[in-house]
Amino acid sequence: MLLQIYVAMKAMPWYCALPSLSEYMIENGWTKCYDRVSEVGWLPHLLYLSLYLVFVEFGIYWMHRELHDIKPLYKYLHATHHIYNKQNTLSPFAGLAFHPVDGILQAVPHVIALFIIPTHFTTHVGLLFLEAVWTANIHDCIHGKLWPVMGAGYHTIHHTTYRHNYGHYTIWMDWMLGTLRDPSDEEGKKVM
């Protein structure tokens, strides 16, 4: 756990670089961000938020999967995070224990979305904060079992098999693309 804290703290200044850059781009009007919900209305705001979340889920799924499938990316970037590959080595600190470039790559879909989908600025900042909370949550080995949420049970399987459950907030991408492995199936195998 101390190593996880060390790796996370060492990478933390780099993790801040991308949100700082996206803030600069927002402030200069280069993105489709808007300041007030009243600028677009509640119904379009909720539609844009839904599109943003779908885009981010899709982007992070593929970024994460490619970090596994492209061998040099795995070896030099993502393997740093996967040294925590057993339930007894995972902790919330593992959620931030990444190579800095890996952490930035997995956050890129949040920034790309700003150029494609109109996004409420405060909502974007709130989602970035929740991103950090979420990564800690899916590494704490406490599975809330709230379908279709990608809980810690699903993500623990990802750390032990390396080939399943690449999704982010939900299991939908894994379900659609055949990479889903359900924790309840794993529990049934242990009993037999």
N, C-alpha and C positions, 0 to 999 in steps of 0.2 A: 504494500500500500504506500509506503514511503517513496518507492520508485515511481509509482503512478503520480503522486503529488509532485515530485521533482520534475518529471517529464511534462506534466501539465503546466506547472509554473514557468518552466523554461520556454514553453511555446506560447504562453499567454500574450506577451507583447506582439507577437506575430499575428495571433488570432484577431487582435484589435485593428490590424492594418486594413483588412477588407471592409469592415463597417465604417472605418474612418474615411476610406476612399469613397464608399457609397454615399456617405453623408456629404462629402464634398460635391459629388455629382448631383445629388438632390438639391443642395443649396444653390448650385449654378444653373438649375433648371434643365439639366440634361436628361432627366428621367420623366416618367409619367406620374410621379407622385403628386398628390394633392393634399392640401393642409386641412380642409374641413369637409366632413361628410356632406354638409349642405351644398358644397360645390357640385356634387354629382347626384345626391339624393340617397336615401337609405336602400332602396331596392338595387340600384346599380352598385352601390358600395358592397352590399352582401354578395352580389354576383361576382364582382371583381375579387373580393376576398376568397370566394370559393375557387375561382380560376387560379388565383395566386397559390393557394394551398395545393391544388392539383398539380400545377406546374412544378412547385417545389418538391412535392412527393415524387413525381416522375423524374425530375432532374437529379435528386439525391439518390434515388434508387439506382439509376444508370451510372452515376459517378461512383457510387460505392461498389457496384458490381464490377465496373471496369478497373477499379483499384485492386480487385481480386483477380480478374481475368488477364490483365496485362502484367506479365511476370515482373518486368523491371519496376513498374509502379508499386506492385506488392512488395517486392524485395527491399526497395530503397525508401518507400514511404509508409505503406499501410502495415507492414509487418511490425513496426514499432508499437502500434495499437494492439496487435493480435498476440503479443507475448502474454497477454492476460486471456488465456484460453480455457480456463476451467472455472467452474462456479466458485470455487474457494479462492480464486485469484482475482475475481471481478469485484469491483467496488464502485461507488459513484465517481470516485476520482479517475477511474479508467475511462469514463465518458469524455474526459478532456485530455487524456494522455495520448496525444497524436504527434506525429511529425508535423511541424508547423505547415508545411506545404499541403499535406494531407488534409489538415483541418480547414485550410483556406479553400482547397478544391471542393470539399463537401459543402462549403457555404456559398460557392459561386452561384448555384441556382437561385438563391435569395436575391442576389444582385442582378442577375440577368432578367429576372421577373420584373424588376423596376423599369426596365426599358420597353417591355412588351405589354404589361398589364397595368392599367391605372391602379395605384396603390395609395392608401391613406398613410401618410407619414408616421403618425403615432402608432397605428396598427403594425406597420413594418418594424418599428423599433421594439414594440412589445413582443412581436413574434421572434425577433432575434434574441431577446432576453429569454423567452420561453424555450428557445432552441438549446440554450445552455442548461436550463433546468431539465429539459427532456433528455439530453444526452446523459446526464447524471442518473436520471430515473431508469432508463433502459439498461443501465449497467449495475443496478443495485440488487439484482437477483430476487426481487420481490415482485412476483407476477400478479398484476391486478385482475387479469382475465376479463377484460372489458372489450368484447369483440366490436369492431374490427381494429382496435387499437394495437399497435406494435408494442406490447408490454415487454417487461424484462424476461419473461419466460421464452418468448420468441427470440429475443436478441441473445440470450444465453446460448440457445441452440446455434445461432450464427457464429458465436465465438468458439463453439466446440466442433462444428462441422466445416466451417469456412465456405460452404457452398449454398447456404439457405438463408432466408430471412434478411435480405438486403434492405428492405423497406425502411421508411423513416417513421412517420407518425402512424401509419396504418399498414395492414398486411395486404392491401388490395393489389399492389404491383406484383408482389410475390405470388399471390393467388393467380393473377392473370397470366403471369409468365412462367409458372410452374416451378418456382423456387421456394414455395412455402413449405415449412415443416412445423406442424402444430405441437405445442408442448404437451397437450393431453395425449397425443399419440406416443410421445416419448415416455410419459408416465406409465402407460399401458405396457410398454416393452420392459420396463424395470420390474413390474409386478410379476411377469411371466417367468 
